[in-house]
Amino acid sequence: MGVYLNPAQKCNTNRYTAAKRIGLAEAGMGKLSARTVATAKPGRHGDGRGLELIVSKTGAKKWVYRYTWNGRRTTAGLGSVSTTSLAQAREGARAAKASVAKGIKPGTTKRAQQPAGRSFGDVAHLLIAAKEPGWRSVMHGAQYRVTLEVYCAPIWDKPTDEVDVADVLRILTPLWQRIPETASRLRGRIEAVLDYAKAHGWRHGENPAQWKGGLAHLLPKQTKLARTHFAALPYTDVPALVASLHTEETVARLALEFLILCASRSAEVRGAVWSEIDLDTATWVIPGRRMKAATDHRVPLSARALTILRMMEAHRCGDLVFPGARRGRPMVPRTLQQLLPAGMTVHGLRSSFRDWAAEWTSFPREVIEQALAHIVGSAVERAYKRSDVLEKRRTLLELWAQHCAGSAIENVVLLAAKR
């Protein structure tokens, strides 16, 4: 049903439409419409007087103004279609044309007026600085920073307000199927940087890195890779590995043996500090900020683990129990990895302990999983659970230490566990 207009209203409407058309004609614009912009196919589409709509093969759309500067043809970006309407693009083209007429390169004044910290790289550093105190490990912060610096190099110096869908696709497309997990994390980090910029007023419009309603329609579905397990050393070979570590007493060898005895993760051992260790009660308390489950974890220390700690205490230099080659810094992961047989992983040693405990002991599954700092049971069960079965785990890890030392105790472990 149409809207009724009296003769006077029709006259005013016709005059407005005519005036609008005359204005566009005088400006040499008006070849495009909202409909043609929405349905435009890949390629260049001119609106007149230097304003062009560029549609990439992926479907990303942006506005540019083409002009001559010092005898050479060049372009000035006017924003993406998702953030800039056709009317705004035309107004931007008029302003750019006026700048050229005055001998000012389009965009120069705008960039000069931008406050520091508006480039993608600057905002990324500000975001990381704001988030870093809440991260559980230094390694996560380093990975976050390196991922952005390496893959986002093409937009690192670009103002965040000018980053568009085409930029994000240019970064993500080569990685999307080849290394899907890295690509997904990278997309989320780019989105976080641009959201941070928008929250501070350094960027306007939609986030070109958002998934729902955005990149979900432009990127293909990722191929799901089969989950693989860390290569684990058979528990029967662990005593031989530990014996090989005894041939030379270095920080790395002692750290790896300590990791094996405690069934701990690499980052937990490499980041261990003396304030977490209580030699009197033979207990190591790892704070939740360093744990995968984000809760404090008590590790009972076997006799051999205590011996290793006393050896390190005699040569203590700083807060780290097992310091790295660089003073005051933890050792890097490969330091421990290179001590293992080819093909084996440090994390896989936890599986070696898990297999041994299941095969040779009768300790309940909950005790074994607690020794590995795994979350066991439903949320309700955990809410009513008040004990971390420390003493049962102490017995379990002492038996594990004896196995690692090569003691022939397998025949009595079952009885000891039951008793």
Contacts in CASP RR format, 6 or more apart in sequence:
PFRMAT RR
TARGET T0000
AUTHOR 0000-0000-0000
METHOD contacts of the structure
MODEL  1
MGVYLNPAQKCNTNRYTAAKRIGLAEAGMGKLSARTVATAKPGRHGDGRG
LELIVSKTGAKKWVYRYTWNGRRTTAGLGSVSTTSLAQAREGARAAKASV
AKGIKPGTTKRAQQPAGRSFGDVAHLLIAAKEPGWRSVMHGAQYRVTLEV
YCAPIWDKPTDEVDVADVLRILTPLWQRIPETASRLRGRIEAVLDYAKAH
GWRHGENPAQWKGGLAHLLPKQTKLARTHFAALPYTDVPALVASLHTEET
VARLALEFLILCASRSAEVRGAVWSEIDLDTATWVIPGRRMKAATDHRVP
LSARALTILRMMEAHRCGDLVFPGARRGRPMVPRTLQQLLPAGMTVHGLR
SSFRDWAAEWTSFPREVIEQALAHIVGSAVERAYKRSDVLEKRRTLLELW
AQHCAGSAIENVVLLAAKR
5 13 0 8 1.000
24 30 0 8 1.000
24 90 0 8 1.000
27 49 0 8 1.000
27 90 0 8 1.000
27 94 0 8 1.000
28 48 0 8 1.000
28 49 0 8 1.000
29 47 0 8 1.000
29 48 0 8 1.000
29 49 0 8 1.000
29 51 0 8 1.000
29 90 0 8 1.000
29 93 0 8 1.000
30 47 0 8 1.000
30 48 0 8 1.000
30 90 0 8 1.000
31 46 0 8 1.000
31 47 0 8 1.000
31 48 0 8 1.000
32 45 0 8 1.000
32 46 0 8 1.000
32 47 0 8 1.000
32 53 0 8 1.000
32 86 0 8 1.000
33 86 0 8 1.000
34 86 0 8 1.000
36 45 0 8 1.000
37 45 0 8 1.000
37 53 0 8 1.000
37 61 0 8 1.000
37 81 0 8 1.000
37 86 0 8 1.000
40 53 0 8 1.000
40 55 0 8 1.000
40 61 0 8 1.000
41 55 0 8 1.000
42 55 0 8 1.000
42 56 0 8 1.000
42 57 0 8 1.000
42 59 0 8 1.000
43 54 0 8 1.000
43 55 0 8 1.000
43 56 0 8 1.000
44 52 0 8 1.000
44 53 0 8 1.000
44 54 0 8 1.000
44 55 0 8 1.000
45 52 0 8 1.000
45 53 0 8 1.000
45 54 0 8 1.000
45 55 0 8 1.000
46 52 0 8 1.000
46 53 0 8 1.000
47 53 0 8 1.000
47 86 0 8 1.000
47 89 0 8 1.000
47 90 0 8 1.000
47 93 0 8 1.000
49 93 0 8 1.000
49 97 0 8 1.000
50 65 0 8 1.000
50 66 0 8 1.000
50 67 0 8 1.000
50 93 0 8 1.000
50 97 0 8 1.000
51 63 0 8 1.000
51 64 0 8 1.000
51 65 0 8 1.000
51 78 0 8 1.000
51 89 0 8 1.000
51 90 0 8 1.000
51 93 0 8 1.000
52 63 0 8 1.000
52 64 0 8 1.000
52 65 0 8 1.000
52 66 0 8 1.000
52 75 0 8 1.000
53 61 0 8 1.000
53 62 0 8 1.000
53 63 0 8 1.000
53 81 0 8 1.000
53 89 0 8 1.000
54 61 0 8 1.000
54 62 0 8 1.000
54 63 0 8 1.000
54 64 0 8 1.000
55 61 0 8 1.000
56 166 0 8 1.000
56 169 0 8 1.000
58 166 0 8 1.000
58 169 0 8 1.000
58 173 0 8 1.000
58 218 0 8 1.000
59 218 0 8 1.000
60 80 0 8 1.000
60 164 0 8 1.000
60 165 0 8 1.000
60 166 0 8 1.000
60 169 0 8 1.000
60 218 0 8 1.000
61 80 0 8 1.000
61 81 0 8 1.000
61 82 0 8 1.000
61 165 0 8 1.000
62 77 0 8 1.000
62 78 0 8 1.000
62 79 0 8 1.000
62 80 0 8 1.000
62 81 0 8 1.000
62 164 0 8 1.000
62 166 0 8 1.000
63 77 0 8 1.000
63 78 0 8 1.000
63 79 0 8 1.000
63 80 0 8 1.000
63 81 0 8 1.000
63 84 0 8 1.000
63 89 0 8 1.000
63 93 0 8 1.000
64 75 0 8 1.000
64 76 0 8 1.000
64 77 0 8 1.000
64 78 0 8 1.000
65 75 0 8 1.000
65 76 0 8 1.000
65 77 0 8 1.000
65 78 0 8 1.000
65 92 0 8 1.000
65 93 0 8 1.000
65 96 0 8 1.000
65 97 0 8 1.000
65 106 0 8 1.000
66 73 0 8 1.000
66 74 0 8 1.000
66 75 0 8 1.000
67 73 0 8 1.000
67 74 0 8 1.000
67 75 0 8 1.000
67 76 0 8 1.000
67 96 0 8 1.000
67 97 0 8 1.000
67 100 0 8 1.000
67 106 0 8 1.000
68 74 0 8 1.000
68 100 0 8 1.000
69 100 0 8 1.000
69 105 0 8 1.000
76 96 0 8 1.000
76 105 0 8 1.000
76 106 0 8 1.000
76 107 0 8 1.000
77 162 0 8 1.000
78 84 0 8 1.000
78 88 0 8 1.000
78 89 0 8 1.000
78 92 0 8 1.000
78 93 0 8 1.000
78 96 0 8 1.000
79 89 0 8 1.000
79 162 0 8 1.000
79 164 0 8 1.000
80 164 0 8 1.000
80 165 0 8 1.000
80 166 0 8 1.000
80 208 0 8 1.000
82 164 0 8 1.000
82 165 0 8 1.000
82 205 0 8 1.000
82 206 0 8 1.000
82 208 0 8 1.000
83 164 0 8 1.000
83 204 0 8 1.000
83 205 0 8 1.000
83 206 0 8 1.000
95 106 0 8 1.000
96 106 0 8 1.000
96 107 0 8 1.000
99 105 0 8 1.000
99 106 0 8 1.000
99 107 0 8 1.000
99 108 0 8 1.000
99 109 0 8 1.000
100 106 0 8 1.000
111 159 0 8 1.000
114 159 0 8 1.000
115 202 0 8 1.000
116 122 0 8 1.000
117 123 0 8 1.000
117 126 0 8 1.000
117 202 0 8 1.000
118 159 0 8 1.000
118 160 0 8 1.000
118 161 0 8 1.000
118 197 0 8 1.000
118 202 0 8 1.000
119 156 0 8 1.000
119 157 0 8 1.000
119 158 0 8 1.000
119 159 0 8 1.000
119 160 0 8 1.000
120 152 0 8 1.000
120 155 0 8 1.000
120 156 0 8 1.000
120 157 0 8 1.000
120 158 0 8 1.000
120 159 0 8 1.000
120 160 0 8 1.000
120 163 0 8 1.000
120 193 0 8 1.000
120 194 0 8 1.000
121 148 0 8 1.000
121 152 0 8 1.000
121 156 0 8 1.000
121 157 0 8 1.000
121 193 0 8 1.000
123 160 0 8 1.000
123 193 0 8 1.000
123 194 0 8 1.000
123 196 0 8 1.000
123 197 0 8 1.000
123 202 0 8 1.000
124 145 0 8 1.000
124 148 0 8 1.000
124 149 0 8 1.000
124 152 0 8 1.000
124 156 0 8 1.000
124 193 0 8 1.000
126 196 0 8 1.000
127 192 0 8 1.000
127 193 0 8 1.000
127 196 0 8 1.000
128 141 0 8 1.000
128 144 0 8 1.000
128 145 0 8 1.000
130 196 0 8 1.000
131 144 0 8 1.000
132 141 0 8 1.000
134 289 0 8 1.000
135 141 0 8 1.000
135 144 0 8 1.000
136 288 0 8 1.000
136 289 0 8 1.000
136 290 0 8 1.000
136 291 0 8 1.000
136 292 0 8 1.000
136 294 0 8 1.000
137 267 0 8 1.000
137 290 0 8 1.000
138 330 0 8 1.000
139 267 0 8 1.000
144 189 0 8 1.000
147 182 0 8 1.000
147 185 0 8 1.000
147 186 0 8 1.000
147 189 0 8 1.000
148 186 0 8 1.000
148 189 0 8 1.000
148 190 0 8 1.000
148 193 0 8 1.000
149 156 0 8 1.000
151 171 0 8 1.000
151 175 0 8 1.000
151 186 0 8 1.000
152 171 0 8 1.000
152 186 0 8 1.000
152 190 0 8 1.000
154 167 0 8 1.000
154 170 0 8 1.000
154 171 0 8 1.000
155 163 0 8 1.000
155 167 0 8 1.000
155 171 0 8 1.000
158 167 0 8 1.000
160 193 0 8 1.000
160 194 0 8 1.000
160 197 0 8 1.000
160 202 0 8 1.000
160 203 0 8 1.000
161 197 0 8 1.000
161 202 0 8 1.000
161 203 0 8 1.000
161 204 0 8 1.000
163 194 0 8 1.000
163 203 0 8 1.000
163 208 0 8 1.000
164 208 0 8 1.000
165 208 0 8 1.000
165 214 0 8 1.000
165 215 0 8 1.000
165 218 0 8 1.000
167 208 0 8 1.000
168 187 0 8 1.000
168 190 0 8 1.000
168 208 0 8 1.000
168 209 0 8 1.000
168 215 0 8 1.000
169 215 0 8 1.000
169 218 0 8 1.000
169 219 0 8 1.000
171 186 0 8 1.000
171 190 0 8 1.000
172 183 0 8 1.000
172 186 0 8 1.000
172 187 0 8 1.000
172 215 0 8 1.000
172 219 0 8 1.000
173 219 0 8 1.000
175 182 0 8 1.000
175 183 0 8 1.000
175 186 0 8 1.000
176 183 0 8 1.000
176 219 0 8 1.000
176 220 0 8 1.000
176 222 0 8 1.000
177 220 0 8 1.000
177 222 0 8 1.000
177 223 0 8 1.000
180 222 0 8 1.000
180 223 0 8 1.000
180 225 0 8 1.000
181 225 0 8 1.000
183 222 0 8 1.000
184 222 0 8 1.000
187 209 0 8 1.000
187 211 0 8 1.000
187 215 0 8 1.000
188 209 0 8 1.000
188 211 0 8 1.000
190 209 0 8 1.000
191 207 0 8 1.000
191 209 0 8 1.000
191 210 0 8 1.000
191 211 0 8 1.000
194 203 0 8 1.000
194 207 0 8 1.000
194 208 0 8 1.000
194 209 0 8 1.000
195 207 0 8 1.000
197 203 0 8 1.000
198 204 0 8 1.000
198 205 0 8 1.000
198 207 0 8 1.000
208 214 0 8 1.000
208 215 0 8 1.000
209 215 0 8 1.000
229 351 0 8 1.000
230 345 0 8 1.000
230 347 0 8 1.000
230 348 0 8 1.000
230 351 0 8 1.000
231 343 0 8 1.000
231 344 0 8 1.000
231 345 0 8 1.000
231 348 0 8 1.000
232 344 0 8 1.000
232 345 0 8 1.000
232 348 0 8 1.000
232 349 0 8 1.000
232 350 0 8 1.000
232 351 0 8 1.000
232 352 0 8 1.000
232 355 0 8 1.000
233 241 0 8 1.000
233 340 0 8 1.000
233 341 0 8 1.000
233 344 0 8 1.000
233 348 0 8 1.000
233 349 0 8 1.000
233 352 0 8 1.000
234 352 0 8 1.000
234 355 0 8 1.000
235 352 0 8 1.000
235 353 0 8 1.000
235 355 0 8 1.000
235 356 0 8 1.000
235 359 0 8 1.000
235 403 0 8 1.000
238 260 0 8 1.000
238 349 0 8 1.000
238 352 0 8 1.000
238 356 0 8 1.000
238 403 0 8 1.000
238 404 0 8 1.000
239 403 0 8 1.000
239 404 0 8 1.000
239 405 0 8 1.000
239 406 0 8 1.000
241 260 0 8 1.000
241 340 0 8 1.000
241 341 0 8 1.000
242 257 0 8 1.000
242 260 0 8 1.000
242 404 0 8 1.000
242 405 0 8 1.000
242 406 0 8 1.000
243 406 0 8 1.000
245 253 0 8 1.000
245 254 0 8 1.000
245 256 0 8 1.000
245 257 0 8 1.000
245 339 0 8 1.000
246 253 0 8 1.000
249 311 0 8 1.000
251 312 0 8 1.000
251 322 0 8 1.000
251 323 0 8 1.000
251 324 0 8 1.000
251 331 0 8 1.000
252 322 0 8 1.000
252 331 0 8 1.000
252 335 0 8 1.000
252 336 0 8 1.000
252 339 0 8 1.000
253 339 0 8 1.000
254 308 0 8 1.000
254 311 0 8 1.000
254 312 0 8 1.000
254 322 0 8 1.000
255 269 0 8 1.000
255 270 0 8 1.000
255 322 0 8 1.000
255 331 0 8 1.000
255 336 0 8 1.000
256 336 0 8 1.000
256 339 0 8 1.000
256 340 0 8 1.000
256 346 0 8 1.000
257 304 0 8 1.000
257 308 0 8 1.000
257 404 0 8 1.000
258 264 0 8 1.000
258 269 0 8 1.000
258 305 0 8 1.000
258 308 0 8 1.000
258 309 0 8 1.000
258 322 0 8 1.000
259 265 0 8 1.000
259 266 0 8 1.000
259 269 0 8 1.000
259 336 0 8 1.000
259 346 0 8 1.000
259 349 0 8 1.000
260 349 0 8 1.000
260 352 0 8 1.000
260 353 0 8 1.000
260 404 0 8 1.000
261 302 0 8 1.000
261 304 0 8 1.000
261 305 0 8 1.000
261 308 0 8 1.000
261 397 0 8 1.000
261 400 0 8 1.000
261 401 0 8 1.000
261 404 0 8 1.000
262 269 0 8 1.000
262 284 0 8 1.000
262 299 0 8 1.000
262 301 0 8 1.000
262 305 0 8 1.000
262 397 0 8 1.000
263 349 0 8 1.000
263 350 0 8 1.000
263 353 0 8 1.000
263 354 0 8 1.000
263 371 0 8 1.000
263 372 0 8 1.000
263 397 0 8 1.000
263 400 0 8 1.000
264 286 0 8 1.000
264 299 0 8 1.000
264 350 0 8 1.000
264 373 0 8 1.000
265 292 0 8 1.000
265 347 0 8 1.000
265 350 0 8 1.000
265 373 0 8 1.000
266 333 0 8 1.000
266 336 0 8 1.000
266 346 0 8 1.000
266 347 0 8 1.000
267 290 0 8 1.000
267 333 0 8 1.000
268 286 0 8 1.000
268 290 0 8 1.000
268 291 0 8 1.000
269 322 0 8 1.000
270 322 0 8 1.000
270 330 0 8 1.000
270 331 0 8 1.000
270 333 0 8 1.000
270 336 0 8 1.000
271 290 0 8 1.000
271 320 0 8 1.000
271 321 0 8 1.000
271 322 0 8 1.000
271 330 0 8 1.000
272 284 0 8 1.000
272 286 0 8 1.000
272 320 0 8 1.000
272 321 0 8 1.000
272 322 0 8 1.000
273 319 0 8 1.000
273 320 0 8 1.000
273 321 0 8 1.000
274 313 0 8 1.000
274 316 0 8 1.000
274 318 0 8 1.000
274 319 0 8 1.000
274 320 0 8 1.000
274 321 0 8 1.000
275 319 0 8 1.000
276 284 0 8 1.000
276 285 0 8 1.000
276 286 0 8 1.000
276 287 0 8 1.000
277 284 0 8 1.000
277 309 0 8 1.000
277 321 0 8 1.000
278 284 0 8 1.000
278 285 0 8 1.000
279 306 0 8 1.000
279 309 0 8 1.000
279 310 0 8 1.000
279 313 0 8 1.000
282 300 0 8 1.000
282 301 0 8 1.000
282 306 0 8 1.000
282 394 0 8 1.000
283 298 0 8 1.000
283 299 0 8 1.000
283 300 0 8 1.000
283 301 0 8 1.000
283 390 0 8 1.000
284 298 0 8 1.000
284 299 0 8 1.000
284 301 0 8 1.000
285 296 0 8 1.000
285 297 0 8 1.000
285 298 0 8 1.000
285 299 0 8 1.000
286 296 0 8 1.000
286 297 0 8 1.000
286 298 0 8 1.000
286 299 0 8 1.000
286 373 0 8 1.000
287 296 0 8 1.000
288 294 0 8 1.000
288 295 0 8 1.000
288 296 0 8 1.000
288 297 0 8 1.000
291 297 0 8 1.000
291 373 0 8 1.000
292 373 0 8 1.000
293 373 0 8 1.000
293 374 0 8 1.000
293 375 0 8 1.000
297 373 0 8 1.000
298 388 0 8 1.000
298 390 0 8 1.000
299 397 0 8 1.000
300 390 0 8 1.000
300 391 0 8 1.000
300 393 0 8 1.000
300 394 0 8 1.000
300 397 0 8 1.000
301 309 0 8 1.000
301 397 0 8 1.000
302 394 0 8 1.000
302 397 0 8 1.000
302 398 0 8 1.000
302 400 0 8 1.000
302 401 0 8 1.000
303 398 0 8 1.000
303 401 0 8 1.000
304 401 0 8 1.000
304 404 0 8 1.000
304 405 0 8 1.000
305 397 0 8 1.000
305 401 0 8 1.000
309 321 0 8 1.000
312 321 0 8 1.000
312 322 0 8 1.000
317 323 0 8 1.000
317 327 0 8 1.000
318 328 0 8 1.000
319 328 0 8 1.000
320 328 0 8 1.000
320 330 0 8 1.000
322 330 0 8 1.000
322 331 0 8 1.000
323 329 0 8 1.000
323 330 0 8 1.000
323 331 0 8 1.000
324 330 0 8 1.000
324 331 0 8 1.000
324 332 0 8 1.000
324 335 0 8 1.000
325 331 0 8 1.000
325 335 0 8 1.000
333 346 0 8 1.000
336 346 0 8 1.000
337 345 0 8 1.000
337 346 0 8 1.000
340 346 0 8 1.000
350 372 0 8 1.000
353 371 0 8 1.000
353 372 0 8 1.000
353 400 0 8 1.000
354 368 0 8 1.000
354 372 0 8 1.000
356 400 0 8 1.000
356 403 0 8 1.000
357 363 0 8 1.000
357 368 0 8 1.000
357 371 0 8 1.000
357 396 0 8 1.000
357 400 0 8 1.000
358 365 0 8 1.000
358 368 0 8 1.000
360 403 0 8 1.000
360 410 0 8 1.000
360 413 0 8 1.000
360 414 0 8 1.000
361 368 0 8 1.000
361 396 0 8 1.000
361 399 0 8 1.000
361 413 0 8 1.000
361 414 0 8 1.000
361 417 0 8 1.000
362 414 0 8 1.000
362 417 0 8 1.000
362 418 0 8 1.000
363 392 0 8 1.000
363 396 0 8 1.000
363 417 0 8 1.000
365 376 0 8 1.000
366 376 0 8 1.000
366 389 0 8 1.000
367 389 0 8 1.000
367 392 0 8 1.000
367 393 0 8 1.000
367 396 0 8 1.000
368 396 0 8 1.000
369 376 0 8 1.000
370 376 0 8 1.000
370 388 0 8 1.000
370 389 0 8 1.000
370 393 0 8 1.000
371 393 0 8 1.000
371 396 0 8 1.000
371 397 0 8 1.000
375 382 0 8 1.000
376 382 0 8 1.000
395 416 0 8 1.000
395 417 0 8 1.000
396 417 0 8 1.000
399 409 0 8 1.000
399 413 0 8 1.000
399 416 0 8 1.000
399 417 0 8 1.000
402 409 0 8 1.000
403 409 0 8 1.000
403 410 0 8 1.000
END
